[in-house]
Amino acid sequence: MPLQQVTYNDISQPLAIAPGAVENYMSAQSSSFGFRNRLINGNFVVWQRGTSGSMTTSPTYVSADRWGVDQASTAGSTFSQSTTVPTGFLYSGKVQRNSSSTTTNNIVLAQALETLNSYDLAGQSVTVSFWAKAGGSFSASSNTLNYNFFYGQGTDQSLANMRSNSWTNQTNSGGTFTLTTSWVRYSYTVSVPATTTQVGLQFYFTPTGTAGADDSFYITGVQLERSSTASAFEYRDIGRELQMCQRYYETGFTWSGGRYSDGYAILNATFKVTKRTSASMSYSGWNNTINPNGSTTDGATFYTFAGTSTVASGNWQAGAEL
Amino acid sequence: MYKLIYKFGTTELNNIVLKIDNNLFIPFDPANTDYQEYLKWVAEGNTPQPADE
């Protein structure tokens, strides 16, 4: 980026820079400037749970980090990684009704933000921008993609409660976009109520008839920023994006360094990133039953039977999602 | 469905509940949304399974 030299000789007068001028300049250069995007994994680069997952009737995190999905009342849909992308992206999220499915309940993609990442948006204009396209057999009437932006007054309420409109004093703004089978960048701007302490958003479509081979929408580059206009998508390095995701979910591998005389070993799962809350734990790949001792925001301890082996090992998953 | 668990090697209940359908061990932390879901389930009149002896 070429630099412009600024000559300023009158040191008796302060140099005034208009509010937002630097941000606007950086945006015009398509350059990142400090965590404008409040959404995590908006470009779908982190998939710790796997690259495809089946939706359930309850909002659940099944594949791409931080994004929950559901199909209300009935299920027959999938949320998966796609390499069908607009220029400048590696992955998109594919939100699909399974081929031949006849379920016609809304299929939803959503993300809820923590209060600590939301509270300063109160009373401000917020713009959400994203790239989206319809699959080849997108069945929504008039190719409609619906959106909602949610406002609540509680603290760190769950995605499931957002989806059921049960956040404290929950309200929302909503609207529609008409998708095509080509990538288009869309945006909308909302005025966040002054009493808001937590926000979230969702996209959904209402399928019709019987699903074809690609009854889906693809989405990527989703950005939520404190601005009345959409700026360039903010690219964060993968290490930072992964760490941001790991505040809510991470996986790890642990082995014992020894065992007691009765054959049991006590093990630690030390988290790479401090969790939002004490973590819910699950375990996989162990030879014997796991007996949990406890978990905190920083780790968990548990027992398992090692027998005469000097090493017991396996995987763990720690979750602290909204 | 949920199940209470004992602290390892004792018959003292742990501050953790097991969600059986996905083998998820949930700490009794009011900020944990899995625990909030468990409390809602109990408030609806459900009872967790007792811990194994």
Boltz contact constraints between the chains, C-beta under 6 A:
constraints:
  - contact:
      token1: [A, 158]
      token2: [B, 33]
      max_distance: 6.0
  - contact:
      token1: [A, 277]
      token2: [B, 29]
      max_distance: 6.0
  - contact:
      token1: [A, 277]
      token2: [B, 31]
      max_distance: 6.0
  - contact:
      token1: [A, 277]
      token2: [B, 32]
      max_distance: 6.0
  - contact:
      token1: [A, 278]
      token2: [B, 27]
      max_distance: 6.0
  - contact:
      token1: [A, 278]
      token2: [B, 29]
      max_distance: 6.0
  - contact:
      token1: [A, 278]
      token2: [B, 32]
      max_distance: 6.0
  - contact:
      token1: [A, 280]
      token2: [B, 24]
      max_distance: 6.0
  - contact:
      token1: [A, 280]
      token2: [B, 26]
      max_distance: 6.0
  - contact:
      token1: [A, 280]
      token2: [B, 34]
      max_distance: 6.0
  - contact:
      token1: [A, 281]
      token2: [B, 25]
      max_distance: 6.0
  - contact:
      token1: [A, 282]
      token2: [B, 23]
      max_distance: 6.0
  - contact:
      token1: [A, 282]
      token2: [B, 24]
      max_distance: 6.0
  - contact:
      token1: [A, 291]
      token2: [B, 8]
      max_distance: 6.0
  - contact:
      token1: [A, 292]
      token2: [B, 16]
      max_distance: 6.0
  - contact:
      token1: [A, 292]
      token2: [B, 25]
      max_distance: 6.0
  - contact:
      token1: [A, 295]
      token2: [B, 27]
      max_distance: 6.0
  - contact:
      token1: [A, 303]
      token2: [B, 8]
      max_distance: 6.0
  - contact:
      token1: [A, 322]
      token2: [B, 33]
      max_distance: 6.0
